[in-house]
Amino acid sequence: MIEKKRSFYSEGCLLQGTLYLPDDASAERPKPAIIPNSGYQGFNEFYPKMFAKKLTEAGYVCLGFDYRGFADSEGEKGKVLIEQQVEDIHNAVTFLQLQEEVDHKKIGLLGWGMGAANVLLATERNENVSAVAALNGFYNGERWLKSIHSYQEWMQILEDVKADRIQRVVEGGSRLADTFLHYPLDPATSSYVEKELASVYGFGHQTRVQFTESIINLNVEKVVNHISPTPIFIGHGVDNLLHPYEEGLSVYEAAASPKTFYTIEGKHNDFMYSDHPEFVELSKQLCAFYEEAFSQNQNAPRKVSVR
């Protein structure tokens, strides 16, 4: 795999990324491309790069990048808004279309964790995406938060969000809080994060409370059916305690065909090691999905949202 550092602008912020290329990539023989996207507190250096290693072996060009405000990408540290990350992905597609090694008619998205919702939303508004895969995500923010918090905790979250909105109006900015204040990790995920992710450059910055309001407003299921006829792959860990399995099933039911549901035999990220059998099998399934999606005749028109 060849790695080339790249940067591009997203709504005025210069984002840092890497173009991952198969060894035989060239302008003379452009290849289909995938943009693997990380989840909350994720970085290009970890999951996107991990997926890129498998995808480039199968002949795909990949673009990994850090969302605005993360690592060395420009943007306000601690300000995490789903709608802005969707914009970043939308702009990443445009940037990838400018690369001479890429077949511009065969661009796919892949999203992990919170990035799963991001890529579905980005696909719904971008007619240049030919296939999308969403893994271990949550797709209705209010439903998900209620599922992992007690009623008393949920009432407190609403009070925190209300107070933060007042602060933004009166004082001009959202309050910084603990990274996982309203996004608590289950024990298995917490252990993995501490072991594998905590040492990654840029990890663990405090996050503004406005992020929670962005989650509450998230509802992918309202628009996911608009993606058809672009193929959708939904993958979810059957024992996922951070983002329950039902989240994957629910968005799959809301989506229109063509669509694929794949059950991952694991939790949230206990299998996320490049040589883990479950990750290897997941990668094979993804490569097969993209190969079939890119080979299909997709002349059917698709309406996209312009926002």
Buried (B, 14 or more C-beta within 10 A) or exposed (E): BEBEEBBBEBEEBEBBBBBBBBEEBEEEEBBBBBBBBBBBBBBBBBBBBBBBEBBBEBBBBBBBBBBBBBBEBBBBBBBBBBEBBBBBBBBBBBBBBEBEBBBBEBBBBBBBBBBBBBBBBBBBBBEBBBBBBBBBBBBBBBBBBBBBBEEEEBEEBBEBBEEBBEBBEEEEBBBBBEBBBBBEBBEBBBEBBEEEBEEBEBBBEEBBBBBBBBBBEBBBBEBBBBBBBBBBBBBBBEEBBBBBBBBBBBBBEBBEEBBBBBEBEBBBBBBBBEEEEBBBBBBEBBBEBBBEBBEEEBEEEBEBEEE
